[in-house]
Amino acid sequence: YCKGAKDAHMSIHPDKAIISLRSNRDTGYDAYINVQNELVGAYRQLRNRESMRLFNISYDELKLQYSKTGEIAIKNKLKTIQEMYPEKISEAELKQ
């Protein structure tokens, strides 16, 4: 289900892919938050795509439905997508 370029130097499975976010003391708060938001948005895009492919409904819509109904079937669909694309963002130590 991964549609990446399958570069030999990169992780071959989303479960093994960890994004490391590192900044330095000169990094502004707004810049740091903007990068974090972009990373979370990328996961969201991947999750929405797979949810549409598997369930014909976006991941965002599934989350909304689950928040309203609490249905186990919807929770299981969310879990399936989250397991396909686990959000693994590591915040590394500040670079001096």
C-alpha positions as CSV (number, residue, x, y, z in Angstrom):
1,Y,0.0,0.0,0.0
2,C,3.0,2.3,0.3
3,K,3.3,4.3,-2.9
4,G,6.8,5.7,-2.3
5,A,9.8,5.5,-4.5
6,K,11.2,2.6,-2.5
7,D,14.7,4.1,-2.3
8,A,17.2,1.6,-1.0
9,H,18.5,4.1,1.6
10,M,15.0,4.6,3.1
11,S,12.7,2.6,5.3
12,I,10.8,0.1,3.3
13,H,7.7,0.0,5.6
14,P,5.8,2.8,7.3
15,D,6.0,1.0,10.6
16,K,9.8,1.2,10.5
17,A,9.9,4.9,9.4
18,I,10.7,7.3,12.1
19,I,10.9,11.0,11.4
20,S,13.4,12.8,13.6
21,L,12.7,16.5,14.1
22,R,15.8,18.4,15.4
23,S,16.2,22.1,15.9
24,N,18.8,24.5,17.3
25,R,18.6,27.3,19.7
26,D,18.1,29.8,16.9
27,T,14.9,28.1,15.7
28,G,11.9,30.2,16.2
29,Y,8.8,28.8,17.9
30,D,6.6,29.5,14.9
31,A,9.0,27.8,12.5
32,Y,9.2,24.7,14.8
33,I,5.4,24.5,15.1
34,N,5.0,25.0,11.3
35,V,7.3,22.0,10.6
36,Q,5.5,19.9,13.2
37,N,2.2,20.8,11.6
38,E,3.5,19.8,8.2
39,L,4.7,16.4,9.5
40,V,1.3,15.7,11.1
41,G,-0.4,16.9,7.9
42,A,1.6,14.4,5.9
43,Y,0.5,11.5,8.1
44,R,-3.1,12.8,7.8
45,Q,-2.8,12.8,4.0
46,L,-1.5,9.2,4.0
47,R,-4.2,8.1,6.4
48,N,-7.0,9.8,4.5
49,R,-5.8,8.2,1.2
50,E,-5.7,4.7,2.7
51,S,-9.0,5.1,4.4
52,M,-10.6,6.1,1.1
53,R,-9.1,3.2,-0.6
54,L,-10.1,0.6,2.0
55,F,-13.4,2.0,3.4
56,N,-14.5,4.7,0.9
57,I,-14.5,7.3,3.6
58,S,-11.7,9.6,4.8
59,Y,-9.8,9.0,8.0
60,D,-10.9,12.5,9.2
61,E,-14.6,11.6,8.6
62,L,-14.1,8.3,10.4
63,K,-12.7,10.2,13.4
64,L,-15.6,12.5,13.4
65,Q,-18.1,9.7,13.2
66,Y,-16.4,7.8,16.0
67,S,-16.4,10.9,18.2
68,K,-20.2,11.2,17.7
69,T,-21.1,7.5,18.0
70,G,-18.4,5.6,19.7
71,E,-19.1,2.6,17.5
72,I,-16.6,-0.2,17.8
73,A,-16.6,-0.9,14.1
74,I,-15.5,2.6,13.4
75,K,-12.8,2.4,16.1
76,N,-11.5,-0.7,14.4
77,K,-11.3,1.0,11.1
78,L,-9.3,3.9,12.7
79,K,-7.0,1.4,14.3
80,T,-6.4,-0.4,11.0
81,I,-5.3,2.9,9.4
82,Q,-3.2,4.0,12.4
83,E,-1.4,0.6,12.2
84,M,-0.7,1.1,8.5
85,Y,0.7,4.6,9.1
86,P,1.8,4.9,12.7
87,E,2.7,8.5,13.6
88,K,6.3,8.2,14.7
89,I,7.9,11.6,15.1
90,S,11.0,11.9,17.3
91,E,12.0,15.2,18.8
92,A,15.8,15.1,19.0
93,E,17.9,17.0,21.4
94,L,18.6,20.6,20.6
95,K,21.6,21.0,18.3
96,Q,24.2,23.4,19.8
